């Protein structure tokens, strides 16, 4: 298999999930003591979050582009950005290297289509829910994307940055997310994209009346499949 390059640390809690899922997927595939060949460049999320809030996306993109170049130099044969939000700079990162970048939204949209759904709700950071870089990428696969209203978006965003990114899991926040999901379903959502890698620490399939699409798991599974399909 090719070596998988991970741009992580945004936050490290979700990056740890990537590492676990990649290794579990390889073990399921090959058995025995097999594990994933991967290299990780973990950034300081505080620096990235400051650039996000300031709207300095080009500067943030260059930080990730530098990480991508380092991963390629370390032998990575394909690349993952281990966060939904920073796919805003995916094109900038992809242009910095000669190895393929596996886009998280493409892997997610493919799973939604495979499930036979066409209208999905999207939960994520305010950047992911409100800007078009992610919604348009998913919609480009023939899907309709619904987002929560302004008040619900504020709740979802706050829980991500003030709790989940710090490893804090609260039942009241799980209940609040459940209410947001319920309103999306009432608006016609047939499934829910957990469009922030940390949300999977809080929400599982049993917390939703419709299918949920866990982007971390889907991205990791697609990466292992691509690593084996690429050969070498």
Residue, then its C-alpha position, 0 to 999 in steps of 0.5 A: x500500500x502507499x503511505x498515507x500522509x495526514x495533515x492533522x492537529x485540527x484538533x488532535x482529538x479527531x486526528x487520533x480518531x483518524x489514526x485509529x480508524x486507518x489502522x483498524x481498516x488495514x487490519x480488517x483488510x489484511x488481518x494479523x499484525x498489519x497496520x497502516x503505513x502513514x506519516x503525520x504532520x500535526x499543526x498547532x491548532x491555536x495558530x490555525x484557529x486564529x487565522x480562521x477567525x481573522x479570515x486569513x485563509x491564504x495564510x492558513x492554507x500556506x501552513x497546510x501547504x508546507x505540511x503537505x510538502x513535508x509529508x510528500x518529502x517523507x514518502x507519502x503517496x497520497x494526502x488527507x486534510x484531517x478536518x472538514x473546515x480546512x478543506x476551504x484551502x484544499x485547492x491551495x494544498x493540492x497545488x503544493x504537491x505532486x501526490x493526490x489529495x483525497x477530498x473529504x467532501x467527495x468521500x462523504x458525498x459518495x457514501x450518501x449517494x451509495x445509500x440512495x439519499x439525495x437530501x442531507x443536513x449538514x452539521x459543522x463549524x460555522x465556516x463549513x455550514x455558512x460558506x460555499x466551499x463544502x456545501x457546493x462540493x457536496x451539491x456537485x455530486x447531485x445532492x441537496x444540502x440543508x443547513x440549520x438556522x442561524x441560532x442552531x448554527x451558533x450552538x453547533x459551532x460553539x460546542x465544537x470549539x468550546x467543548x469537543x476540540x478540548x475533549x469535553x463531552x456533555x450530555x446536554x450538548x448531545x441533546x442540543x445536537x439531537x434537537x438540531x438534527x430533529x429540525x433538519x429532518x423536519x425540513x426534509x433531510x434524509x440523512x445527516x452529514x457530521x461535517x466536522x470530525x469532532x462531532x463524531x465524538x458526540x453523535x452516533x447513529x443512535x442519536x439520529x432518526x435518519x442515517x448519519x454520515x461520519x466523515x472521519x470514518x468515511x475519509x479514513x476508509x476511502x484513504x485505505x482503499x485508495x492506498x491499496x488501489x494505487x499500488x506501490 
